[in-house]
Amino acid sequence: MMPRYDAVLFDVDGTLLHSRPGILDTFSYTFRNMGLDPSAMDLSRYLGPPLRQSFAEHFQSDQEVEQAVQIYRTRYAQRGMHLCSPFPGVVEMLRSLHSAGILLATATSKPTAVVTPILQEQGLDGYFTHIGGASMDKSVDTKTAVIRSVLEVPAFHGRKILMVGDRKDDMQGAADCGLPAAGVLYGYGSREELTEWSPVVLAADCPELTRYILNT
């Protein structure tokens, strides 16, 4: 049987990489440096959404938000980016899809310049035709904008494309761009968060997602 899709866009945090430790460590560091007490916050809600959106909940001025973003990125590059690892089955999934001739790309809220060395360090970069992510400035700063930028890459024109993610931002970005979306239940979002977006599949693990995409 033929695969259901011939191109797949992947979110990274909570979908390909278990990056919670590094992200939470960096948020804690940033809030402390900005004069806030992170111990009273539910930092897990910031796993996935764009940085500026998260910091805007706590800081009123654009200047403070940008200061927090800069502190976060500096600390993350030094420490946080190294505190992650692929979820079980991710390497095998990417290898199987790539071997089947399916084009793969990332569509992450992390800036491309940030996520590229992480994927290289984890040995995953070679599976992707395109590494798509946010810009360092505000020009590409939402999941919708990131997905739209990937769809502009010529290699993906005319393809039957699936977006895969673990949070509502992924589902909304796919919907905004007219793409079907698959939700993964092993990531950082809840079943309830994903279900309301009517994903084509809710996969419990990477083997289930692989079987669905390959139609096996």
Solvent accessible surface area in square Angstrom, and as a share of the most:
residue,aa,sasa,rsa
1,M,190,0.85
2,M,157,0.70
3,P,42,0.27
4,R,92,0.33
5,Y,16,0.06
6,D,54,0.28
7,A,0,0.00
8,V,0,0.00
9,L,0,0.00
10,F,0,0.00
11,D,8,0.04
12,V,1,0.00
13,D,14,0.07
14,G,0,0.00
15,T,0,0.00
16,L,0,0.00
17,L,1,0.01
18,H,65,0.29
19,S,1,0.01
20,R,81,0.29
21,P,62,0.39
22,G,1,0.01
23,I,6,0.03
24,L,44,0.22
25,D,39,0.20
26,T,0,0.00
27,F,3,0.01
28,S,21,0.14
29,Y,65,0.25
30,T,0,0.00
31,F,0,0.00
32,R,134,0.49
33,N,83,0.43
34,M,32,0.14
35,G,67,0.64
36,L,62,0.31
37,D,88,0.46
38,P,15,0.10
39,S,96,0.62
40,A,90,0.70
41,M,45,0.20
42,D,87,0.45
43,L,20,0.10
44,S,40,0.26
45,R,118,0.43
46,Y,9,0.03
47,L,1,0.01
48,G,22,0.21
49,P,21,0.13
50,P,6,0.04
51,L,31,0.16
52,R,22,0.08
53,Q,92,0.41
54,S,2,0.01
55,F,0,0.00
56,A,57,0.44
57,E,90,0.40
58,H,57,0.25
59,F,13,0.05
60,Q,167,0.74
61,S,48,0.31
62,D,99,0.51
63,Q,148,0.66
64,E,69,0.31
65,V,11,0.06
66,E,62,0.28
67,Q,93,0.41
68,A,0,0.00
69,V,4,0.02
70,Q,112,0.50
71,I,39,0.20
72,Y,16,0.06
73,R,35,0.13
74,T,63,0.36
75,R,55,0.20
76,Y,5,0.02
77,A,61,0.47
78,Q,123,0.55
79,R,109,0.40
80,G,1,0.01
81,M,20,0.09
82,H,92,0.41
83,L,62,0.31
84,C,16,0.10
85,S,52,0.34
86,P,39,0.25
87,F,22,0.09
88,P,118,0.74
89,G,23,0.22
90,V,0,0.00
91,V,46,0.26
92,E,99,0.44
93,M,3,0.01
94,L,0,0.00
95,R,121,0.44
96,S,44,0.28
97,L,0,0.00
98,H,92,0.41
99,S,91,0.59
100,A,51,0.39
101,G,54,0.52
102,I,5,0.03
103,L,38,0.19
104,L,1,0.00
105,A,0,0.00
106,T,0,0.00
107,A,0,0.00
108,T,2,0.01
109,S,21,0.14
110,K,23,0.10
111,P,8,0.05
112,T,51,0.29
113,A,70,0.55
114,V,31,0.18
115,V,0,0.00
116,T,34,0.20
117,P,51,0.32
118,I,2,0.01
119,L,0,0.00
120,Q,100,0.45
121,E,86,0.39
122,Q,42,0.19
123,G,52,0.50
124,L,1,0.00
125,D,50,0.26
126,G,65,0.62
127,Y,39,0.15
128,F,20,0.08
129,T,72,0.42
130,H,58,0.26
131,I,32,0.16
132,G,2,0.02
133,G,9,0.08
134,A,7,0.05
135,S,28,0.18
136,M,93,0.42
137,D,80,0.41
138,K,114,0.48
139,S,85,0.55
140,V,37,0.21
141,D,28,0.14
142,T,72,0.42
143,K,9,0.04
144,T,24,0.14
145,A,26,0.20
146,V,0,0.00
147,I,0,0.00
148,R,118,0.43
149,S,38,0.24
150,V,0,0.00
151,L,43,0.22
152,E,117,0.53
153,V,31,0.18
154,P,105,0.66
155,A,41,0.32
156,F,3,0.01
157,H,111,0.50
158,G,90,0.87
159,R,93,0.34
160,K,124,0.53
161,I,12,0.06
162,L,0,0.00
163,M,0,0.00
164,V,0,0.00
165,G,0,0.00
166,D,0,0.00
167,R,27,0.10
168,K,104,0.44
169,D,24,0.13
170,D,3,0.01
171,M,3,0.01
172,Q,85,0.38
173,G,1,0.01
174,A,0,0.00
175,A,59,0.45
176,D,72,0.37
177,C,26,0.16
178,G,68,0.66
179,L,30,0.15
180,P,47,0.30
181,A,11,0.08
182,A,0,0.00
183,G,0,0.00
184,V,0,0.00
185,L,45,0.22
186,Y,51,0.19
187,G,16,0.16
188,Y,32,0.12
189,G,11,0.11
190,S,52,0.33
191,R,132,0.48
192,E,124,0.56
193,E,31,0.14
194,L,0,0.00
195,T,69,0.40
196,E,135,0.61
197,W,84,0.30
198,S,94,0.61
199,P,25,0.16
200,V,65,0.37
201,V,27,0.16
202,L,40,0.20
203,A,0,0.00
204,A,59,0.46
205,D,61,0.31
206,C,2,0.01
207,P,67,0.42
208,E,56,0.25
209,L,0,0.00
210,T,16,0.10
211,R,126,0.46
212,Y,42,0.16
213,I,0,0.00
214,L,31,0.15
215,N,30,0.15
216,T,119,0.69
